[in-house]
Amino acid sequence: MKSRRWKIAGTLGLATVIMGAGLGLAAADTATSADVGTIACPSVADRLPAVPASAQAEVDRNLQALETQIAEANARLISSQGQGGANFVNNAILGPLADKRTAALERIAISIGRQGERPVGLESLATCQLVTGGAAAGGDAGAPPAAAPPAAAPPAATQPPANEGNAGAGTIVCPSVADRLPAVPASAQAEVDRNLQALETQIAEANARLISSQGQGGANFVNNAILGPLADKRTAALERIAISIGRQGERPVGLESLATCQLQSS
């Protein structure tokens, strides 16, 4: 089996980089990192099939989100040193990190699958490990963490062929938000970034629901069961963004007009 390359996000000089607006990465000190270890995750970009040009920007955003998630987890690892019990790192850092990576990997798979070969088994790259002294706990010193074997492809009946499910269902498209915001105060940047990421996740989940529910309900099923709830979720996230910016700067007006999404036929 081909060895998986691992990316170990260093904690030295973590800079602010989030999606479109710049994701915040906390600076960390190398001596402290040596004490607590480093979180290492499987690389993703080299495991993807050919990315259609129309999907490249979205895939790049989610690859950047994966990098930022690792950096934030490493910053949390350092700042929380000495907290909790024996399972603190697993429960408070590695577990939530795996959930975030699973969502980003699903968005990548959906994006590529709209126009090309949908990658299978990316969820096997969600789990990260704590590396101490150059090796994962229980591993050989100096060796990369043992990689979990790629997940087997789901049975043909439950895994739609590339683009086939989406071809009939269409795609949900929503107004962009990041480019409609005024200057974001530094104190609000992290909260704004979290909500921008939530908006992306909501769209990906709605598109996944669109495909999995194809053929269900009547003429208004998509409006009532997918687009309506999506608009409600987006309204809440947009309101949180407006409140966050308004605490220290110019509160954006009219963001609620960006809540409504549409079904774009293939």
VMD Tcl script that draws the C-alpha trace (Angstrom):
set ca {
  {0.00 0.00 0.00}
  {1.29 3.37 -0.98}
  {2.50 5.29 2.06}
  {0.51 8.37 2.83}
  {2.35 11.61 3.19}
  {1.55 13.53 6.35}
  {1.56 17.24 6.90}
  {2.70 18.44 10.29}
  {1.60 22.00 10.88}
  {4.36 23.78 12.75}
  {3.45 26.19 15.48}
  {6.21 28.70 14.74}
  {4.84 31.97 13.39}
  {1.27 30.88 12.68}
  {-0.13 33.80 10.69}
  {-3.65 34.98 9.88}
  {-4.89 33.33 6.71}
  {-8.72 32.38 6.55}
  {-10.83 31.97 3.42}
  {-11.04 35.07 1.28}
  {-10.70 37.32 4.30}
  {-7.67 35.65 5.94}
  {-7.87 32.90 8.58}
  {-6.40 33.63 12.02}
  {-3.53 31.44 13.05}
  {-2.02 32.05 16.48}
  {1.70 32.49 16.96}
  {3.41 29.87 19.07}
  {6.75 29.28 20.66}
  {8.94 26.39 19.56}
  {10.05 25.46 23.04}
  {6.45 25.01 24.13}
  {5.67 23.00 21.00}
  {8.53 20.66 21.83}
  {6.97 20.08 25.25}
  {3.40 19.33 24.15}
  {4.01 17.74 20.74}
  {2.46 18.56 17.38}
  {-0.78 17.53 15.69}
  {-0.18 15.81 12.36}
  {-2.82 15.09 9.72}
  {-2.83 13.18 6.41}
  {-2.22 15.35 3.35}
  {-5.19 15.79 1.04}
  {-4.21 17.66 -2.13}
  {-2.13 14.75 -3.44}
  {-5.04 12.32 -2.93}
  {-7.49 14.16 -5.20}
  {-8.39 13.25 -8.78}
  {-8.22 15.88 -11.51}
  {-10.04 19.00 -10.29}
  {-12.36 20.62 -12.86}
  {-11.52 24.27 -13.49}
  {-14.99 25.30 -12.29}
  {-14.33 23.62 -8.93}
  {-10.74 24.78 -8.41}
  {-11.48 27.91 -6.37}
  {-13.81 26.07 -3.98}
  {-11.39 23.17 -3.61}
  {-8.55 25.59 -2.89}
  {-10.62 27.35 -0.22}
  {-11.31 24.08 1.54}
  {-7.70 22.91 1.27}
  {-6.72 26.20 2.93}
  {-9.39 25.62 5.58}
  {-7.83 22.22 6.33}
  {-4.42 23.83 6.81}
  {-5.89 26.48 9.07}
  {-7.74 23.89 11.15}
  {-4.45 22.10 11.86}
  {-2.75 25.35 12.80}
  {-5.60 26.33 15.12}
  {-5.54 22.87 16.74}
  {-1.80 23.19 17.37}
  {-2.32 26.64 18.89}
  {-5.04 25.17 21.12}
  {-2.69 22.32 22.06}
  {-0.16 24.83 23.37}
  {-2.59 27.23 25.05}
  {-4.36 24.40 26.89}
  {-1.22 22.66 28.13}
  {-1.86 21.16 31.57}
  {-5.65 21.33 31.31}
  {-8.04 18.40 31.59}
  {-7.29 14.73 32.18}
  {-5.66 11.96 30.20}
  {-8.17 12.19 27.34}
  {-8.29 15.98 27.09}
  {-6.38 16.19 23.79}
  {-8.53 13.48 22.18}
  {-11.84 14.89 23.40}
  {-11.19 18.64 23.20}
  {-8.81 18.94 20.24}
  {-8.46 15.85 18.03}
  {-12.17 14.97 18.08}
  {-13.45 18.43 17.05}
  {-10.63 18.68 14.50}
  {-11.75 15.41 12.87}
  {-15.32 16.75 12.65}
  {-14.16 19.96 10.97}
  {-11.94 18.05 8.55}
  {-14.78 15.66 7.68}
  {-16.99 18.61 6.72}
  {-14.26 20.25 4.60}
  {-13.43 16.94 2.89}
  {-17.11 16.40 2.08}
  {-17.30 19.88 0.55}
  {-14.26 19.06 -1.60}
  {-15.82 15.79 -2.77}
  {-19.14 17.48 -3.62}
  {-17.41 20.31 -5.47}
  {-15.30 18.00 -7.64}
  {-18.21 15.61 -8.20}
  {-20.39 18.31 -9.73}
  {-18.34 18.32 -12.93}
  {-15.82 15.50 -12.66}
  {-14.87 12.29 -10.87}
  {-16.11 12.46 -7.29}
  {-13.28 11.30 -4.99}
  {-14.12 8.31 -2.81}
  {-12.76 7.65 0.68}
  {-11.61 11.17 1.54}
  {-13.24 10.76 4.95}
  {-10.37 8.40 5.84}
  {-8.10 11.48 5.86}
  {-10.08 13.25 8.60}
  {-8.38 11.70 11.62}
  {-5.21 13.35 12.93}
  {-2.75 12.27 15.62}
  {-0.62 13.83 18.30}
  {3.08 13.46 17.50}
  {5.49 13.70 20.43}
  {9.26 13.52 20.10}
  {9.03 13.07 16.34}
  {6.56 10.18 16.46}
  {2.94 9.52 17.20}
  {2.23 8.16 20.65}
  {3.04 4.46 20.53}
  {4.92 4.77 17.23}
  {8.60 4.56 16.33}
  {10.68 7.66 17.04}
  {11.24 9.72 13.94}
  {8.61 7.87 11.93}
  {5.44 9.52 10.59}
  {2.19 8.59 12.33}
  {0.72 5.31 11.16}
  {-1.85 6.08 8.50}
  {-5.24 4.49 8.62}
  {-6.04 2.47 5.50}
  {-8.24 4.29 2.98}
  {-11.90 3.65 3.51}
  {-13.45 1.18 1.13}
  {-15.78 2.64 -1.47}
  {-19.45 2.40 -0.47}
  {-21.59 -0.15 -2.34}
  {-22.62 0.95 -5.81}
  {-26.23 1.29 -4.71}
  {-25.40 4.04 -2.20}
  {-22.50 5.78 -3.94}
  {-23.68 7.82 -6.97}
  {-21.35 7.67 -9.98}
  {-19.37 10.83 -10.64}
  {-21.73 13.68 -11.50}
  {-24.66 11.34 -12.14}
  {-26.68 12.16 -9.02}
  {-25.98 15.87 -9.31}
  {-26.63 15.95 -13.04}
  {-30.34 15.32 -12.48}
  {-30.73 17.20 -9.23}
  {-28.98 20.44 -10.19}
  {-26.88 22.56 -7.83}
  {-27.79 25.00 -5.09}
  {-26.07 28.35 -5.56}
  {-26.01 31.20 -3.05}
  {-24.87 34.85 -3.15}
  {-21.28 35.40 -2.04}
  {-20.84 37.15 1.27}
  {-17.15 37.83 2.01}
  {-16.86 40.38 -0.81}
  {-19.94 42.25 0.45}
  {-18.58 43.02 3.90}
  {-17.08 46.31 5.08}
  {-13.69 46.38 6.82}
  {-13.70 43.73 9.55}
  {-12.22 44.84 12.91}
  {-9.38 42.62 14.09}
  {-11.34 41.74 17.22}
  {-14.21 40.40 15.08}
  {-12.14 38.58 12.48}
  {-12.21 35.12 14.07}
  {-15.98 35.17 14.62}
  {-16.63 36.48 11.12}
  {-14.39 33.79 9.65}
  {-16.21 31.06 11.59}
  {-19.54 32.23 10.23}
  {-18.25 32.55 6.67}
  {-17.05 28.96 6.98}
  {-20.48 27.99 8.37}
  {-22.13 29.49 5.29}
  {-19.92 27.35 3.04}
  {-20.73 24.25 5.08}
  {-24.46 24.97 4.88}
  {-24.32 25.11 1.08}
  {-22.35 21.86 0.90}
  {-24.82 20.11 3.21}
  {-27.78 21.42 1.20}
  {-26.26 20.11 -2.04}
  {-25.62 16.74 -0.42}
  {-29.27 16.68 0.73}
  {-30.37 17.65 -2.79}
  {-28.61 14.61 -4.24}
  {-29.60 12.12 -1.53}
  {-33.28 13.13 -1.68}
  {-33.60 13.15 -5.45}
  {-37.04 11.86 -6.45}
  {-38.61 12.45 -3.03}
  {-41.59 14.69 -2.32}
  {-43.64 16.76 -4.71}
  {-43.08 19.84 -6.82}
  {-42.24 22.05 -3.84}
  {-40.03 19.57 -2.00}
  {-36.74 21.36 -2.76}
  {-38.15 24.76 -1.75}
  {-39.75 23.52 1.45}
  {-37.24 20.91 2.62}
  {-33.92 22.32 1.41}
  {-33.95 25.93 0.21}
  {-36.23 27.21 2.99}
  {-34.24 25.74 5.89}
  {-31.00 26.82 4.18}
  {-32.24 30.43 4.00}
  {-33.07 30.31 7.72}
  {-29.58 29.03 8.60}
  {-27.93 31.63 6.37}
  {-30.03 34.42 7.89}
  {-28.82 33.44 11.36}
  {-25.16 33.28 10.27}
  {-25.42 36.60 8.43}
  {-26.95 38.22 11.51}
  {-24.09 36.92 13.65}
  {-21.62 38.42 11.18}
  {-23.39 41.79 11.24}
  {-23.51 41.85 15.05}
  {-19.85 40.85 15.34}
  {-18.64 43.57 12.97}
  {-21.01 46.15 14.46}
  {-19.56 45.78 17.96}
  {-16.34 47.53 16.94}
  {-16.89 48.93 13.46}
  {-19.42 49.75 10.77}
  {-22.33 47.31 10.99}
  {-23.09 46.01 7.50}
  {-26.60 46.74 6.25}
  {-28.67 44.48 4.02}
  {-26.79 41.23 4.54}
  {-30.13 39.47 4.95}
  {-30.67 39.94 1.21}
  {-27.89 37.37 0.69}
  {-29.72 34.62 2.58}
  {-31.84 33.27 -0.28}
  {-30.29 30.64 -2.53}
  {-31.53 29.13 -5.77}
  {-31.55 25.78 -7.50}
  {-29.50 25.94 -10.66}
  {-30.43 23.26 -13.15}
  {-27.62 21.26 -14.71}
}
mol new
graphics top color blue
foreach p $ca { graphics top sphere $p radius 0.5 }
foreach p [lrange $ca 0 end-1] q [lrange $ca 1 end] { graphics top cylinder $p $q radius 0.2 }
display resetview
